[in-house]
């Protein structure tokens, strides 16, 4: 445990009086004392009706709904269930998705903007109904949700957002104060939203999938799809699954049908600290509309109120040193409530589409039996649930009002072209910077330290573990050959171009890369 507390620490010239230690390993608060039972690894080829790939809220809810209506379902997870973005969320269940409705209204018109609200509100109601139907104990708590700003410039944006609410028939109230002690310029409150513990909510759904004859396999990596009337999912260890429909609910689509989704999305990382506070938390959920992002909600753990401070968003692989982001959140927490103990810290990665609407539906127009769900732009609890409901209706040939809205094949020149150019200009910049980055001698590495080195003239990334064990990989991302950067908190190599992440030995942790970094340790001998 790293000591950070006491009155010796200064940030921004302000003394922090935090008598605490910094949790050594980044772990979401939902995993405190909570572990799902392990599921087997798929080792032989099988057949089924539907293969769902991805063990987060979208995949689990999809498998639950389809098995409930009698479909034979196989759910695959590359790692462990709920160990990805869903397991690292702040778990707000709300249709208030930052500054979104004015933008959707201006780009897509009133009907589509309202449909986005309706889809997420219906997902909210489905979650509430499921909790009641299955008597799930998951700390589901209704709270008002606040979007606020501390700047005059953003106050004008908030006014436009409130006007969009009125035009769309969305109930919200404009305010100039908050229940928490923050000096703000304006705020919008959306009443009766909610938050919960996502692992506690989804664990009973996992059990229902099994009771409904669904099969679940973990540590089973889907790497490709053999197309056809009955597509075949190919796994890393060679086992294959023949089916009628493939549904990819992975963070980044493991199969993209050559639709170039890596150029149509970008990844952001954000951070959370969970802390006990000196001042009482007044209730509510909060999100700043301006930068840097700040998010607040509470969680009851062992009879104590824990506050989750989130934010510090940046493009994946392009932030400051990770500890700086956590320190900034700690400073914010001390300013607003005073911190007595930091209980957990963790980070998450989210994908944004060009127009901020998720991609949910057939991966391409020519492949109607291969579906994807991705690009939830930090609002996966409702968008992921909306995707599962859409998939159920799609497979049952039922009408769903959101098919066209979320179609992955859609294209809107405004704002997609502008966003495409901006994001890919950023990719080009990072590509060049990575090729020019400095090197270090391996002998200069201390324990638990990483650096860029040279191995037989090749650029490489070296990490020396706590016990002095050495791990060396080629730093060229196997996706489109950008240079990865070291993440000093998660101990990963992260690509600043498209968000791929790799372990210290080069294994793929997040796509779009589907091949590991080349391991160069043997070349040192």
Helices and strands as residue ranges (DSSP letters): E 2-3, E 10-11, E 14-15, E 21-22, G 29-31, E 46-47, E 50-53, H 57-68, E 73-76, G 86-88, E 92-93, H 101-108, H 110-134, E 141-149, H 152-168, E 173-175, E 186-195, H 198-211, E 215-217, E 222-226, E 232-235, E 240-242, E 245-248, G 261-263, E 265-277, E 285-288, E 294-301, E 304-315, H 322-336, E 339-353, E 359-362, E 370-374, H 380-395, H 403-406, H 413-435, G 442-444, E 449-455, E 458-464, E 470-474, E 484-487, E 492-495, E 501-502, E 508-510, G 521-524
